[in-house]
């Protein structure tokens, strides 16, 4: 049986985006983050080291990267890679995470209410997925 995992993102006004992701995407969201080396900047003969604020996530599996790029093309958004930030890399991954089977009609809801969440879980179960309701990623949509 295929597994599906819950990603719930809450915005500043309390609205919920709810989506289901597959095992590969779930594992990527929770995988170790490889931070790039700090940059050395020089000015007037002095140099200092600065951490990089955001970068392209090299640990993103190519299959997920391809799905994110495809979704960007569908929404007419330029794809510059899977960007994550030093402050919230796991949350950045969750925001960009592709939806189960790339089917936003059946596996995603913006401004989700309980009935939407129930419908999404029922759709997944009807399509052969076991939804892991004990493990949920909860983050912030910004």
Secondary structure as GFF3:
##gff-version 3
##sequence-region A 1 142
A	DSSP	beta_strand	2	10	.	.	.	ID=ss1
A	DSSP	beta_strand	16	22	.	.	.	ID=ss2
A	DSSP	alpha_helix	23	29	.	.	.	ID=ss3
A	DSSP	beta_strand	39	43	.	.	.	ID=ss4
A	DSSP	beta_strand	46	50	.	.	.	ID=ss5
A	DSSP	beta_strand	54	56	.	.	.	ID=ss6
A	DSSP	alpha_helix	62	74	.	.	.	ID=ss7
A	DSSP	beta_strand	83	85	.	.	.	ID=ss8
A	DSSP	alpha_helix	89	96	.	.	.	ID=ss9
A	DSSP	three_ten_helix	100	102	.	.	.	ID=ss10
A	DSSP	alpha_helix	104	107	.	.	.	ID=ss11
A	DSSP	beta_strand	108	109	.	.	.	ID=ss12
A	DSSP	alpha_helix	114	126	.	.	.	ID=ss13
A	DSSP	beta_strand	129	140	.	.	.	ID=ss14
###
